[in-house]
Amino acid sequence: MGRLRQVGPPFVVPGPAGVAVRDRLKHLTTEDEAVLHLVGDHLGRLASRDLKERCAAGLGYHSEQWAGRKRALTQVSSSRWAGSITKATHDQWALARRGQLAHIQSLEAGVRTITHRLSLPVGEAGGKRAPGGYRSKREWFAKSRRLYVLTGRLQAARADWEAGRVHVVRGGRRLFNTRHHLESAQLTEERWRTRWQAGRRFLQADGESGKLFGNETIRVSLGGEVSIKLPAPLAHVANAPNGRYVLACRVAFAHRGEQWADRVQANRAVAYRIHEDTTRGRWYLTASWTTPAVESVPLSAARTNGLVGVDTNADHLAAWRLDTHGNPVGAPHRFDYDLSGTAAHRDAQIRHALIRLLHWARRHHLVIAIESLDFTAETTREKHGRRKRFRKLIAGMPVARLRARLVSMAAELGITIVTVDPAYTSKWGAQHWRKPLTGKNRKPTRHDAAAVAIGRRALGHPIRRRTAPPPAHRSDEQGHRTVQAGSGVPGREGPRPRVPGPRTRSVRAGREAKAGDQDTQHRSGRPAEHEPWQQGPLPLSL
C-alpha cells in the first residue's frame, strides 16, 4: 500500500465562464454571399500577414511592435477590424506555444520509456509500475531506431521552443496535407479549394460594452438585422450609411435568445463570428459573451442528500445513486452512446446521453460525481506497446469534450458537479462492491461497481465497505467498526429494529401477550431457573 500513488481530494467544478449560441443565416441573396466572400478573403489575407509577422518576432515581441502592426492594419481595414485581427493572432500564437510544450513532454516520455526498455535484457518481464524488456531482438532493434528518430524530433522541438519559433497553418494543417491525398479523402481539387478558402477567411469581431447593440463591427439589432462594417478598400459595396452592408436575412437565436436580447438591449459586449459550411452550403452566425463568475456550492453542502457516481466508458455512462453514508440506493443506470460514424453523430450521441443523465439527477435533486480523466499521456505507442486495441479504445473516449459539455449543461439545470481522482476506482470498486451487490435479480458490472467507488470517494468515504475487525479478536468485543456510521451516532452498535410480522420473529422481550409469565416460554413447564439456557431461533432476515 505504501507504493500506491497519492489520491487527490474531490472538489466542486466551477461553472462555465462563457456562452456561445449559433443561428443560420437563411435566405441570403447572391449579392450577400459575394460580399461575405469578398470581405472574408480580404481580412483573411491581412490576418495571415499579421500572423506571419508575429511568428517572426518570436520571444522578442514587445508592445511597440503590436502598435505598429495595428496601425498598418488600420490603414487597409479599420481600427476595430485591426484590433480583432491582432487579438486573434496573439491567441493563435499562444495556443501554438502550449501545443509545442505538450509535444515536447510527449516526446520526452517516449524517449524515457524506450531508453528504459532498451537497457533491460530481451524477454525480461515487467511489473505493474515499470515495463519490461522487448520480446525479441528484432523488436529491440526496431525500437533502437525509433529512439534515434524521437531523439532528433525532441532536439528540434526544444530548439524551436527556446528560440520562440512556432509552426502555424491558417486553415488547419490537416486540411493543408489533404491537398496531397485527394483520392483517399474523396475530394476533388475544386472542393478542396473551396474548403481551404472558407477555413482561411476572417469574419469575427469582439464586442465592446457601451456601443450600439454591443458590437460596432458586426452589429445585430434586437430585430435580428445583421450589418457589417466594411473595410476601407471595400467601402464601394456598401448598401447602408457609414460604410456598412446590411444582409437580407434575419437571425433569431432559439437557444438563450432571452439572455442575448438582454445584453443587446443594454449595449453590453457580444462577440460575433460568421462562417460558411461548405459541405452543406450554409452560412452561420455565432454569438458569444462572458458570464460572471458564480460562487460554487461548498463540498459539504453538495454531500447533504447523497449523489450520483458516474463511471465514463467507451460506449456508455454507468451511474448509481448513493446516500449520504455511501450506500448504493436502488438499481444501477446505464446511458448508452455510439461513438462510431461522423463527428457530428458522435457529438449528438454524447449530448443525448448527458441530457438523460442530467434529467434523472434533477428529478431526484442529486449532485453528480465524475472522474477527472486525462488520457493525453496514456495513448502513446511506447506506453502500451503492442496493445493497439487498448490504445484505440482510450484514444476514442472523448473525455475532455464530455466533461466540458457536462459542466456546461449541468450549469443550466442548476446541478452541481463534483470531480474526483480516478486512481484505482475501477479496480477497488470491482474488488469491494461487485460481489456484495450481486443478487438473483441484479448482476452489476465492474463499471457499476466503479460508479459506487467514485460516489464514495466524492462523499469522503473510503471505497472499502468496512474496516477489518481487530486481529486479536475476530468478533465484536471491541465494537462493530464500520464506516457507514460515525462513532458518535446513537445506536450504531445496537440490535436491528423490530420489523412487525410473524416471518422475522424479531420481538423484544416483554412485548408479547405471554411475556408476563416467563415459564410459558419453556416446553417442559418447569420454572425458568431450573431450565438450561437455550439459543433462540435466528431471524430469517439475516
Secondary structure, DSSP 8 states (H G I E B T S, - for coil): -TTS------EE----SEEEEEEE--S--HHHHHHHHHHHHHHHHHHHHHHHHHHHHGGG--HHHHHHHHHHHHHHS-HHHHHHHHHHHHHHHHHHHHHHHHHHHHHHHHHHHHHHHHTS-TT----SSS----SSHHHHHHHHHHHHHHHHHHHHHHHHHHHT-----TT-HHHHHHTT-TTTTT--HHHHHHHHHHHH---EE---TTSGGG-SSEEE-TT-EEEEE--GGGGGG--BTTTEEEEEEE---SSSHHHHHHHHHTT---EEEEEEETTTTEEEEEEEEE--------HHHHTTT-EEEEEE-SSEEEEEEE-TTS-EEEEEEEEE----S-HHHHHHHHHHHHHHHHHHHHHTT-EEEEE----TTTS-HHHHTT-HHHHHHHHT--HHHHHHHHHHHHHHHT--EEEE--TTHHHHHHHHTTTTT--SS----HHHHHHHHHHHHHHT--SSSS----SS-SSSTT----SSS-TTSTTTTS------STTT----TT-STT-S-GGGGSTT---GGGS--------TT-
